[in-house]
């Protein structure tokens, strides 16, 4: 039993150090060169995976700030899923509920992350309209239109553009020009008031949106 407890303690120390090497010492009697392999492997995989889901956010923040953001997520967040495709949703949950705002954080950081996550969620969604309950030749004025399960209504404080367009804009303009444009688009500048916190407009993402109604035959 004591040997088993020691092994569990070793595993916890190993995982804690990989998550947060600055504040969690590595297990004793393990060469740092070996630990570095695991530190870099785990962290770089998370950085790469999240950058693939949030490409615009990654580009806007820049490599250093992006890696600091992911390191903070990796250090403090406790995921509730083992699936890679669900890690972006865990990252969004961290931004909404766990991250303490930094001075360098853009006002629209959370909203842009949510927008990019929605693109992934809709791309991999297995939801389909219930075609048996829909009259495809029906009268839109005389019957009840059906909201597609792939249409997710949301309220945003900042202008939303397709991610592909934003990536093209980042490639075609200088960083200083893009930052100036982003600052101008902020509601606090356009409306002469501070924008409300983005945490007020959305809760933890819902995997299955509700329908608004069905058609009649």
N, C-alpha and C positions, 0 to 999 in steps of 0.2 A: 504493500500500500504506500509506504514512504517513497519507494522508487517511482511509483506512478505519480504521486504528488510532485515530486521533483521534476519529472518530465513535463507536467502541465505548467509548472512555474517557468521552466526553460522555454516552452512554447510561447507563453505570454510575454516574457521578456524579449524574445526574438521578434515577435510581431510588433510589440510596442516600439522597439528600436527602428524597425523598417518604416513604421508610420511616422515617427517623429524622432529622428536621430539626434536632433539638437538637445532634446530634453529627456530622452530615455536612453540610458546606457545600454550597450550591447551585453549579451550573456557573457559570463566569464569563460575564459579559456577557449574563446573562438577568435581566430586570427582576423584582424580588421580587414585584410585583403579579401577574405572570403565573405565577410559581412557586406562589404562594398558591392560585391556582385549582386547580392539580393536587394540591397538598397536601391541600386540603379535600375535593376531589372523591373522591380515592382513599380517604382515611381515613374519611370520613363514610359512604361506601358499605359499607366493611367493618364499621363500627360498626352500621349499620342491619341488614345481612344477619345478623350474628351475634346481634343482639338479637332477631331474629325466630325464631331457633332456640333461644336460651337466655333466654326472657322472664323466667322466675322469677329466675334468677341475676342478670340485668340489674337487675331491680326491687329485689332484696335488697341488692345492692352499692351502688345509687344511681348517678346519672349520672356523677359525678366519678370514683369508683373504677372504674366500668365502663369509662369511656373510658381511664383509665390502664392498665387490664388489657389492653384491645384494642391500645393503643399499644405496649405491651411486646411483645405477640404480633406485631404488624405490623413491629416493628423488628428482632426477632431470629430469627423463624421463617422457614424457607425451605420453601415449599410444594412438593409433588411432584405437583400436579394443577392444571390450568387451569380446572376446572369449579366454578361457584359452589356447587352442591349438595354438593360434597365439601369445601368450606372449613370447615364445622363440625367435620368429622373431623380436619382439620389443626389446628384450634384445640384440640381435645381432646388431640391428640398433643403439642402445645406445653405444655398444663397438666400432662400426665403426665411429660414427659421434659425439659422445658427451663426451665420457670418456677421461679425461686427463691422459696421461700415468703416472703411479707411478713407483718409483724406484724398487719396488718389483715385478712389472709385468713382466712375462716372455715375450721374444720377440715373441713367438708363441701363445700368449694368444688368439688373435683374430682369427688366422687361425684354431686353435683347436676348438674354439667355432663354427666357420662356418662349420667345418667338422661334428661336432656332430649335429648341426641343420639340415644339409642336410639329415642325417639319418632319423630324425623325419619327415621332409618335404616329403621325398620319401615314407615313411611308410604310411602316411595318404593321399597321393596324390590320387585323383580320376581320374587322366589321364590314358587313355588306348590307345594302338596303334589302328589306323584305319584299322582294319583287312580287310575291304572291298576294301581298296586301295592297299593291299599288296599281292603279289604273293608269298605264302609261299614256293612254289617249284621252285621259279625263279632262274635265273643264277646270282650269286653275281658279276661275272666279266662282264657279258653282260648287266646287268640292273643296276638300281640305288638303292643301299642299303638304308634302312630307319633307321634313328636314333630313338631309342626308346624314348618316352617322359619321361621315367624314367632314362635316361642316361644324367646326367648333366655334361658337360665338365667344368673343372676348372683348374687353374694354381696355384700351391702351391710352396712355398719356403722351406717347411719343409717336411720330409718324412711322409707319411700318412699310418696309420695302422688301421685295424678295431677296433672300440671302445671296442668290447668284448675282443680282444687280449690285448689292453692296460689295461683294468681292471684286466685281469688275471696277467699281468706283475706287476701291482701295488700290487696285493695280494701276489705274489710269491717273491718279492724282497724287500729289505729295502728301506726306503725313501731316504737315502743318496746315495744308489746305483742307484736308479731311477733318482735322480737329476743329478748325474754325467753322466748317459746315455743321458738324455735330453740335457744337455749342449753340449755334444759331437756331437749330431745330428744337432745343430744349424749351418746354413750355414756360419755364421760369423766365426766359428771355423774351419769348414771343408775347406772353400774356402779362408780363410785368409783375409776376408773383412767383413765389416758390412752389415748385411742383410737389404734390402730395407724395407720401411714401408709396413706392410700388407694392409694398407688402399688403396694402389695403385693397388692391384690385384683384388679387388672385390668392387662392389657397393652394394646398398641395394638389398637383395635377391629377385630374380624374382620368383613369384609363378608358372609361366607357361613357361618352356623353349621352345625355337623354335625347329622345326624339320629341319633336314638338307636336306630332299628330299623325294620323293615317288618312289615306284617301278612302272614299266610299265607292262601291261599285254600283 
